[in-house]
Amino acid sequence: MTTKSTTFRVHRVRHHQKLWLQWIEQHRRLIDALLVIVLAVALLSVVGQLLYPADRTLPLMRIGALDVSAKHKDAILAQLDEYAHYGEVTIKTPSRQWKAKWQEIGLNIDREASVEAVTSYPLWERFIPFSSIMRIHQSRELPLIALTNDERLQAFAEKLIAEDKQAASDAAVSIKDGQIIVSDAKNGYQYELAEVKRQVQAAPMIAQSELELVAKTVPYSRSKEALQAIAIEAEQILTKSLQLVVADKNYQPDRKTIGQWITFAEDERSKKLTILVNKDAIKAYLEHLDRESGIESGTSTVTLLDDQEIARTPASAGRTVAIEPALQAIEQRLRNAEQSGELKLQLVTTPPKIIYVRTYSQANSGLQALIRDWEATNYGEYGIVVREITGTQRYADWQPDKRFVTASTFKMFLAYTVLNKIQQGSIMGNQQTDMGWTVDACMREMIVNSTNPCAISLQNLVGWDTVDTMLHQAGFMATYLNNQGGGDKYSTVRDETNFLLRLNAGTLVDKGHTEYLLGLLKRQIWRAGIPSGVPRGIAVADKVGLYNGWVHDVAIVYGPKSTYILGIMSRGGSDPQFADLSRRVYDFFNQ
């Protein structure tokens, strides 16, 4: 049986093979034609790929979800410059969602590498039929190549950790609409520095990108069942009968109102809850009574010019409930189950309310008042200088000689010493540094991208002692950059703004090198501070610094009515604060 079955299968296979060969023989012309067509299409594909310009991207190409179809390298660089300045990422955490510029979270575009990734199409690959189609398809998933600024990423992660966290919610008791509610416990969350930095660096840099930051869970410790006793105590207060008398008018707060007057506090050690009187809620209720039985104070408007009062409108006094005695009396009645009856509240006279309107003259005093008012309302320690270069050359400052760690602002001073040496002929632009880059390449990288290795290499080339000597000889006596033996680099906002003043005037180096350094400062990529506070299209040459809580930005702003220098050095400041001051100063000079 086995032999017959095997023989049958062999005959069946041979029969199918014969039929297949017969079909091929019958349709040989069609098969040959199809093969010729396929080969012709493949050949046309290769020819088209070989003839396509080497300096342009393929049609339909994308990078980071940006359309770079059939564009020249320079056009893509300009497009990436625009995206690097205005591109945003949506950041999501368990509690909120917001948009931020890539620069604000420590990322920027490696423009050259990104362009290379999308334009590189080597000759050998062009000989592969249809390789262009594969490249176009693959570009749909191609992200922009990112540069990481460790200082800004560290600052973003530290700020997120400090601000975006949620403690575990133990079971809690509350009162809503006069009803006691005991809520369930809930886990909390917190972020860890290394994990936040890892998640940010792993985020694909594409248009309309979303970055959902995953936090570590913090478990709760108290259950719902532990709160029954205090819920009973609160119920006894809610049922209390209370009658208030204000200026011969009687008021009897209901259960819902009394529920707004009490709150619950937790002992940090024992976690035991106690009932407290919510004085703010009682004050709000008493203010409601004032609107019926009291007399509201008038409002006096005080106008200030450069922080000096120049006008005041008169206003009448009012009459209100004496808050502290009323609070004590109400709390005593709520806690004492035996006390009842009327509670008469005292009335006292209240002075007029005052509204301040701040205005500024167009003189130095007005500019000084603007700076002083801004500093008084912003967290952090500041050194500020505003100096108008054109027009009447108005000036104002705040702690201009306070010494700050320079962070990356020292790089413009270092650039001056290098250019000075080049001008003298002791250093050449095409000369190699100890890291293998040319001096010119390191200068661009140090100023435009604020890269630290190039700064170290250039300071090695000039000489650490020599750098300080040259700066002091040039008049920057408060600036010290030689920290080769340890410690930090230091300067003042006066020295840094004087540097920009003299650079702009052409008194530091010759005209060619002046224009060269100003050009680099106008192209530097970290522009979320002072440049963000001026309208789009206004040229700004600036250098920023961010290191371990030191945040600085010094800039020349080329406004339509006034060119001026704004320097901000700080301990604890931020880009949004700098942008706010920048906006106010710009409006002052360009009204």
SULHUDA-V162621 format. One record per residue. N is the residue number from 1. RES is the residue in one letter. D_FIRST is the distance of its C-alpha to the first C-alpha in Angstrom with 1 decimal. Layout:
[[N & RES & D_FIRST] [N & RES & D_FIRST]]
This chain:
[[1 & M & 0.0] [2 & T & 3.8] [3 & T & 5.5] [4 & K & 5.3] [5 & S & 6.2] [6 & T & 8.7] [7 & T & 10.0] [8 & F & 10.7] [9 & R & 12.6] [10 & V & 14.5] [11 & H & 15.6] [12 & R & 16.7] [13 & V & 18.8] [14 & R & 20.4] [15 & H & 21.3] [16 & H & 23.0] [17 & Q & 24.8] [18 & K & 26.0] [19 & L & 27.4] [20 & W & 29.1] [21 & L & 30.7] [22 & Q & 31.9] [23 & W & 33.5] [24 & I & 35.2] [25 & E & 36.6] [26 & Q & 37.8] [27 & H & 39.6] [28 & R & 40.8] [29 & R & 44.5] [30 & L & 44.0] [31 & I & 42.2] [32 & D & 44.9] [33 & A & 47.6] [34 & L & 46.2] [35 & L & 46.0] [36 & V & 49.6] [37 & I & 50.7] [38 & V & 49.1] [39 & L & 50.6] [40 & A & 54.0] [41 & V & 54.1] [42 & A & 53.2] [43 & L & 55.9] [44 & L & 58.4] [45 & S & 57.6] [46 & V & 58.3] [47 & V & 61.5] [48 & G & 62.7] [49 & Q & 62.1] [50 & L & 64.0] [51 & L & 66.9] [52 & Y & 67.2] [53 & P & 70.4] [54 & A & 70.0] [55 & D & 72.8] [56 & R & 71.3] [57 & T & 68.4] [58 & L & 65.6] [59 & P & 65.9] [60 & L & 64.8] [61 & M & 64.9] [62 & R & 65.8] [63 & I & 66.8] [64 & G & 67.4] [65 & A & 66.9] [66 & L & 70.0] [67 & D & 69.7] [68 & V & 70.4] [69 & S & 69.0] [70 & A & 70.2] [71 & K & 73.2] [72 & H & 75.1] [73 & K & 75.2] [74 & D & 78.9] [75 & A & 78.1] [76 & I & 75.3] [77 & L & 77.7] [78 & A & 80.3] [79 & Q & 77.7] [80 & L & 76.6] [81 & D & 80.3] [82 & E & 80.8] [83 & Y & 77.8] [84 & A & 78.8] [85 & H & 82.2] [86 & Y & 81.2] [87 & G & 77.4] [88 & E & 76.7] [89 & V & 73.9] [90 & T & 73.5] [91 & I & 73.5] [92 & K & 72.2] [93 & T & 72.8] [94 & P & 72.3] [95 & S & 75.8] [96 & R & 76.6] [97 & Q & 75.7] [98 & W & 77.9] [99 & K & 77.9] [100 & A & 79.1] [101 & K & 79.5] [102 & W & 77.1] [103 & Q & 80.2] [104 & E & 81.3] [105 & I & 78.2] [106 & G & 78.3] [107 & L & 76.0] [108 & N & 76.8] [109 & I & 75.0] [110 & D & 74.4] [111 & R & 75.3] [112 & E & 74.7] [113 & A & 71.3] [114 & S & 70.3] [115 & V & 71.4] [116 & E & 69.6] [117 & A & 66.4] [118 & V & 66.5] [119 & T & 68.1] [120 & S & 66.3] [121 & Y & 63.9] [122 & P & 63.6] [123 & L & 63.2] [124 & W & 59.8] [125 & E & 58.4] [126 & R & 59.9] [127 & F & 57.6] [128 & I & 54.6] [129 & P & 53.8] [130 & F & 54.4] [131 & S & 55.6] [132 & S & 58.7] [133 & I & 56.7] [134 & M & 55.0] [135 & R & 58.5] [136 & I & 59.9] [137 & H & 57.0] [138 & Q & 57.4] [139 & S & 61.2] [140 & R & 60.7] [141 & E & 60.0] [142 & L & 62.5] [143 & P & 65.3] [144 & L & 68.8] [145 & I & 69.3] [146 & A & 71.7] [147 & L & 74.6] [148 & T & 75.6] [149 & N & 79.2] [150 & D & 79.1] [151 & E & 82.6] [152 & R & 81.9] [153 & L & 78.4] [154 & Q & 80.0] [155 & A & 82.8] [156 & F & 80.4] [157 & A & 78.3] [158 & E & 81.4] [159 & K & 82.8] [160 & L & 79.6] [161 & I & 79.3] [162 & A & 82.9] [163 & E & 82.9] [164 & D & 79.4] [165 & K & 78.5] [166 & Q & 78.4] [167 & A & 79.2] [168 & A & 77.1] [169 & S & 78.6] [170 & D & 79.2] [171 & A & 79.6] [172 & A & 82.8] [173 & V & 85.3] [174 & S & 87.1] [175 & I & 89.1] [176 & K & 88.3] [177 & D & 90.6] [178 & G & 92.2] [179 & Q & 88.9] [180 & I & 87.6] [181 & I & 84.1] [182 & V & 82.2] [183 & S & 79.4] [184 & D & 76.2] [185 & A & 75.8] [186 & K & 74.1] [187 & N & 72.8] [188 & G & 74.6] [189 & Y & 73.7] [190 & Q & 75.2] [191 & Y & 74.3] [192 & E & 74.1] [193 & L & 75.7] [194 & A & 72.8] [195 & E & 70.2] [196 & V & 72.4] [197 & K & 72.8] [198 & R & 69.1] [199 & Q & 68.2] [200 & V & 70.9] [201 & Q & 69.8] [202 & A & 66.1] [203 & A & 67.1] [204 & P & 66.0] [205 & M & 69.1] [206 & I & 68.6] [207 & A & 70.7] [208 & Q & 70.6] [209 & S & 69.1] [210 & E & 68.9] [211 & L & 69.2] [212 & E & 68.4] [213 & L & 69.7] [214 & V & 67.9] [215 & A & 70.3] [216 & K & 70.0] [217 & T & 70.2] [218 & V & 73.2] [219 & P & 72.7] [220 & Y & 75.3] [221 & S & 77.0] [222 & R & 78.8] [223 & S & 77.2] [224 & K & 78.6] [225 & E & 79.5] [226 & A & 82.2] [227 & L & 84.4] [228 & Q & 85.4] [229 & A & 88.9] [230 & I & 90.1] [231 & A & 88.8] [232 & I & 91.1] [233 & E & 94.0] [234 & A & 93.5] [235 & E & 93.4] [236 & Q & 96.9] [237 & I & 98.3] [238 & L & 96.8] [239 & T & 98.6] [240 & K & 101.9] [241 & S & 104.8] [242 & L & 106.6] [243 & Q & 109.6] [244 & L & 110.9] [245 & V & 114.3] [246 & V & 115.0] [247 & A & 118.4] [248 & D & 118.9] [249 & K & 115.4] [250 & N & 112.9] [251 & Y & 109.2] [252 & Q & 106.6] [253 & P & 103.2] [254 & D & 100.2] [255 & R & 97.2] [256 & K & 95.2] [257 & T & 98.1] [258 & I & 98.6] [259 & G & 94.9] [260 & Q & 95.4] [261 & W & 98.1] [262 & I & 96.1] [263 & T & 93.3] [264 & F & 91.4] [265 & A & 91.7] [266 & E & 89.5] [267 & D & 90.8] [268 & E & 89.0] [269 & R & 88.7] [270 & S & 88.2] [271 & K & 86.5] [272 & K & 88.8] [273 & L & 89.8] [274 & T & 93.4] [275 & I & 95.0] [276 & L & 97.2] [277 & V & 99.4] [278 & N & 98.3] [279 & K & 101.7] [280 & D & 100.4] [281 & A & 99.3] [282 & I & 102.6] [283 & K & 104.4] [284 & A & 102.5] [285 & Y & 103.5] [286 & L & 107.1] [287 & E & 107.0] [288 & H & 106.0] [289 & L & 109.0] [290 & D & 111.2] [291 & R & 110.2] [292 & E & 111.7] [293 & S & 114.6] [294 & G & 115.2] [295 & I & 116.4] [296 & E & 113.9] [297 & S & 115.3] [298 & G & 115.8] [299 & T & 114.1] [300 & S & 116.1] [301 & T & 114.6] [302 & V & 115.6] [303 & T & 115.2] [304 & L & 114.8] [305 & L & 115.5] [306 & D & 114.2] [307 & D & 114.1] [308 & Q & 117.8] [309 & E & 118.7] [310 & I & 120.4] [311 & A & 120.3] [312 & R & 119.7] [313 & T & 119.7] [314 & P & 121.5] [315 & A & 119.7] [316 & S & 120.8] [317 & A & 119.9] [318 & G & 117.8] [319 & R & 117.6] [320 & T & 114.5] [321 & V & 113.5] [322 & A & 114.3] [323 & I & 110.7] [324 & E & 110.9] [325 & P & 113.1] [326 & A & 111.0] [327 & L & 107.7] [328 & Q & 109.2] [329 & A & 110.5] [330 & I & 107.3] [331 & E & 105.2] [332 & Q & 107.6] [333 & R & 107.3] [334 & L & 103.5] [335 & R & 103.2] [336 & N & 106.0] [337 & A & 104.9] [338 & E & 108.5] [339 & Q & 110.2] [340 & S & 110.5] [341 & G & 112.9] [342 & E & 114.0] [343 & L & 113.5] [344 & K & 116.0] [345 & L & 114.9] [346 & Q & 117.5] [347 & L & 117.8] [348 & V & 118.7] [349 & T & 119.7] [350 & T & 117.1] [351 & P & 117.9] [352 & P & 116.6] [353 & K & 113.2] [354 & I & 113.0] [355 & I & 110.7] [356 & Y & 110.9] [357 & V & 110.5] [358 & R & 110.1] [359 & T & 111.2] [360 & Y & 111.7] [361 & S & 114.3] [362 & Q & 113.4] [363 & A & 115.3] [364 & N & 114.3] [365 & S & 115.1] [366 & G & 112.6] [367 & L & 109.9] [368 & Q & 110.7] [369 & A & 110.6] [370 & L & 107.2] [371 & I & 105.8] [372 & R & 107.5] [373 & D & 106.2] [374 & W & 102.6] [375 & E & 102.7] [376 & A & 104.1] [377 & T & 101.1] [378 & N & 98.3] [379 & Y & 96.7] [380 & G & 97.0] [381 & E & 99.5] [382 & Y & 100.6] [383 & G & 102.5] [384 & I & 103.1] [385 & V & 105.0] [386 & V & 105.5] [387 & R & 107.5] [388 & E & 108.2] [389 & I & 108.3] [390 & T & 109.8] [391 & G & 112.5] [392 & T & 114.8] [393 & Q & 112.5] [394 & R & 112.3] [395 & Y & 111.1] [396 & A & 109.9] [397 & D & 108.2] [398 & W & 107.1] [399 & Q & 107.1] [400 & P & 106.8] [401 & D & 107.5] [402 & K & 105.1] [403 & R & 102.7] [404 & F & 99.0] [405 & V & 95.9] [406 & T & 95.1] [407 & A & 91.3] [408 & S & 90.2] [409 & T & 93.5] [410 & F & 94.7] [411 & K & 92.5] [412 & M & 95.1] [413 & F & 97.8] [414 & L & 95.5] [415 & A & 94.8] [416 & Y & 98.6] [417 & T & 99.0] [418 & V & 96.3] [419 & L & 97.8] [420 & N & 101.2] [421 & K & 99.9] [422 & I & 98.2] [423 & Q & 101.5] [424 & Q & 103.4] [425 & G & 100.9] [426 & S & 99.7] [427 & I & 96.2] [428 & M & 94.2] [429 & G & 91.8] [430 & N & 89.1] [431 & Q & 89.6] [432 & Q & 86.6] [433 & T & 86.8] [434 & D & 85.5] [435 & M & 82.3] [436 & G & 81.6] [437 & W & 82.6] [438 & T & 85.6] [439 & V & 88.8] [440 & D & 88.4] [441 & A & 84.8] [442 & C & 85.7] [443 & M & 88.7] [444 & R & 86.6] [445 & E & 83.9] [446 & M & 86.6] [447 & I & 88.5] [448 & V & 85.9] [449 & N & 83.0] [450 & S & 85.3] [451 & T & 83.0] [452 & N & 84.5] [453 & P & 83.2] [454 & C & 85.0] [455 & A & 88.2] [456 & I & 88.1] [457 & S & 87.5] [458 & L & 90.4] [459 & Q & 92.7] [460 & N & 91.8] [461 & L & 92.8] [462 & V & 96.2] [463 & G & 96.9] [464 & W & 96.9] [465 & D & 100.7] [466 & T & 101.4] [467 & V & 99.8] [468 & D & 102.2] [469 & T & 105.2] [470 & M & 104.5] [471 & L & 104.1] [472 & H & 107.3] [473 & Q & 109.2] [474 & A & 108.0] [475 & G & 109.5] [476 & F & 106.4] [477 & M & 108.0] [478 & A & 105.9] [479 & T & 102.6] [480 & Y & 100.9] [481 & L & 97.5] [482 & N & 97.6] [483 & N & 95.4] [484 & Q & 93.8] [485 & G & 94.9] [486 & G & 93.5] [487 & G & 94.6] [488 & D & 94.5] [489 & K & 96.0] [490 & Y & 98.9] [491 & S & 100.9] [492 & T & 102.8] [493 & V & 102.5] [494 & R & 105.9] [495 & D & 104.6] [496 & E & 101.4] [497 & T & 103.1] [498 & N & 105.9] [499 & F & 103.2] [500 & L & 101.8] [501 & L & 105.4] [502 & R & 106.3] [503 & L & 102.9] [504 & N & 103.4] [505 & A & 107.0] [506 & G & 105.9] [507 & T & 108.0] [508 & L & 105.2] [509 & V & 103.7] [510 & D & 104.3] [511 & K & 103.4] [512 & G & 100.1] [513 & H & 98.8] [514 & T & 100.2] [515 & E & 98.2] [516 & Y & 95.1] [517 & L & 95.2] [518 & L & 96.1] [519 & G & 93.1] [520 & L & 90.7] [521 & L & 92.2] [522 & K & 91.7] [523 & R & 88.0] [524 & Q & 87.1] [525 & I & 84.1] [526 & W & 85.1] [527 & R & 87.2] [528 & A & 86.8] [529 & G & 90.4] [530 & I & 93.6] [531 & P & 91.8] [532 & S & 90.1] [533 & G & 93.6] [534 & V & 94.8] [535 & P & 93.8] [536 & R & 90.9] [537 & G & 92.2] [538 & I & 95.0] [539 & A & 94.8] [540 & V & 94.6] [541 & A & 94.8] [542 & D & 93.9] [543 & K & 92.4] [544 & V & 90.8] [545 & G & 90.3] [546 & L & 88.1] [547 & Y & 87.8] [548 & N & 87.8] [549 & G & 89.8] [550 & W & 92.1] [551 & V & 91.6] [552 & H & 93.8] [553 & D & 94.1] [554 & V & 97.0] [555 & A & 97.3] [556 & I & 99.3] [557 & V & 99.0] [558 & Y & 100.1] [559 & G & 101.2] [560 & P & 102.7] [561 & K & 106.1] [562 & S & 106.1] [563 & T & 104.3] [564 & Y & 104.2] [565 & I & 102.7] [566 & L & 101.1] [567 & G & 100.1] [568 & I & 98.5] [569 & M & 97.8] [570 & S & 96.6] [571 & R & 95.2] [572 & G & 93.0] [573 & G & 93.2] [574 & S & 90.3] [575 & D & 89.3] [576 & P & 89.9] [577 & Q & 93.4] [578 & F & 94.2] [579 & A & 93.0] [580 & D & 95.4] [581 & L & 98.4] [582 & S & 97.5] [583 & R & 97.5] [584 & R & 100.9] [585 & V & 102.5] [586 & Y & 101.1] [587 & D & 102.6] [588 & F & 105.9] [589 & F & 106.3] [590 & N & 104.9] [591 & Q & 106.4]]
